[in-house]
Amino acid sequence: MNEANVNDPSVNDPNASEPPAGTPAAPKRRVTRDDVARLAGVSSAVVSYVLNGTPKPVAAATRQKVLDAVELLGYQPNQTARALSLGRSSVIGLVISDPRNPYFADLALEIDHAARAHGRTVMVLNSLARRDGRSMHIAGLGQQQLEGIIIADTLSEAESETVRALSVPVVLINQFFANKGFASIGVDHFGGAYMAVRHLIDLGHRRIAFIGGDPGIDPREDGWRSALRDADLEPGPAFHVPFEFEGGYQAGRGLAEDATGVTAAFIASEQQALAALSALHERGLAIPRDIAIVAFDGTTCAAYLWPPLSTVAQPLRAMADDAVRRIVTNTAHEDYTTYPMSLVIRASSGA
């Protein structure tokens, strides 16, 4: 069965006659849950289990058949009826800390893809204003009848209390550590950083700098130090700057002015890295001939910088699917899930 057959049964009928000229086209029939069930070879109840997030288990292969059928047919659930029956909408709130950061742009896109596969939509809230002392308005999200909220930010204790009081599932993503009372998703920040620095060491670098955020709280800096220590090397200079373009640019200028023999740097975010590259180019340094670079995140933009950026990549699609699944199945229970990272080697490290 295909979408055309569902919407117009006469498409492949050789006996069907052409309507008279000027006759308005018949409206297309709305694709139903039963249509999805027939294409996927399952019952309508199974389609409901997959799309409405009931806790009844569905085999992974069956679930994928349903999602593929939804995609092929362009099925759109009746969200108004669903909201009335459940007392909540089919909208998932997403809180990101900085929409200018390529990482959050890619993460939001993957979450949107995952949500649409479940018949949901995403409402994005930017929490950057919180850094100016204003509220993140999470309490206001609770009044939107959201099905759940995914938060890609670090919460203060007061904000955590506000979120815990909401009567919807909440998942924290892009987290360093477990968060009491929440389902939390992150990556192996320490292991990813260790992998990046080990790559530079294996290329022969002995003086390797670090660019990242505040000292003492980021496991990526710990991974950098540990890789160097395990290779009996002294850490190079560490530049602690804000996770934003300006911070990366200032760190890049500092790296260009370094006189301690640094030949490589590990940078804790690609947002910082692309600005650092700009500063290094301005000072006439060639990448990777003068300074080899490996960054952290694995965003789309990394492949299109000059030179293309070596990076340790986060599995954003798997993380987004996990977060959305926990919302729609109402299984956002307290735990901490970490995902492994992969090294993507490009020209910036000189391999």
C-alpha positions, 0 to 999 in steps of 0.5 A, a space after each residue: 500500500 502507498 500513500 496515493 492508494 490510501 488517499 485515492 483508491 481509483 489511482 490504479 483502477 484501469 476502469 476509472 473514468 476521467 472526471 469532466 473538465 472543470 470538475 473540482 477535485 475530490 478532497 483527499 481522504 484523511 489517513 487514519 490510524 487503521 491505514 497505518 496499521 494495515 501498512 505496518 501489518 499490526 493492529 490499530 491498538 499497536 499503532 496507538 501503543 507506539 504513538 500515544 506512549 502507553 507503557 505496554 511494551 512493543 518490540 523494537 522491530 514492530 515499533 519501527 514498522 509503525 514509525 515507517 508507516 507513519 512517515 510513508 503515509 504522512 499520518 497526522 493524529 487528531 491532536 485536538 481530540 487527543 488533548 481533550 481526552 488526555 488533558 494535555 497537548 501533544 507538544 513537547 517543550 524544549 529548553 536550550 541554553 543558547 540557540 546560537 550554539 551549533 550544538 543546540 541547533 543540531 540537538 533541537 533538529 534531532 529532537 524535532 525529528 524524533 517528536 514528529 515520528 511520534 506525532 508530536 510537535 516541539 516548542 523551543 524556549 531559549 534560556 539564555 536570558 537567565 544569564 542576565 538575571 531573568 527567569 527561565 519561565 519554566 513555571 510558565 511552561 507548566 501552564 501550557 498543557 505540555 506533554 513533557 519537557 526536555 531541558 538541555 541546560 544546567 538547572 540551579 537548585 531553585 529551578 530544579 524545585 520548580 521543575 519537580 513540581 510540574 505534573 509532566 514528565 521531564 528529561 534533562 539532556 546534555 548533562 555531565 552528571 546524574 540529577 536527583 529526581 530526574 531522568 538525565 541523559 549525557 555522554 562520556 565527556 571524560 572518555 571523549 576528551 581522553 580519546 581526543 587528546 590521545 589522538 593528538 599524542 599519537 600524532 607526536 604532540 607533546 605540548 597540548 593546550 586546553 580551551 574550555 569553560 569554568 575550571 573544576 567542574 568539567 570532566 572534559 578538562 579532567 580527560 585532557 589532564 588524564 590523557 597527558 598524565 598517562 603519557 607522562 606529559 605535562 599539561 599545556 596551558 588551560 584557557 577558561 573562557 565562556 562557552 560562546 563565540 567571544 570566549 573561543 575567540 579570546 582563547 584563540 588569541 591567547 593560544 596564538 600568543 603562547 610562547 611555551 611551545 604548544 603544538 596542539 589544542 583540545 577545545 571543549 566545544 565546537 562553538 568555541 573552536 570555530 571562533 578560536 580558528 578565526 583568531 588563529 588564522 588572523 594571527 597567521 598561524 596555519 592549522 594543523 601545521 602550527 597548531 593541530 586542533 581537535 574539538 568536542 561535539 560533532 555538529 554539522 558545521 564541523 565538516 565545513 570549517 577551514 580546515 575541516 574540524 577533527 572532533 569527538 562526536 556525540 550521538 545526537 540522534 540516539 540521545 534525542 530518540 531516547 529523550 522523546 521516547 521517555 516523554 511519550 511513554 511517561 517513563 522519565 524516571 530518575 536515572 542517568 544514561 550516558 552514551 559513548 562518543 566517536 572520534 571523527 578525524 579530519 584535516 585540523 588534527 593533521 592525521 
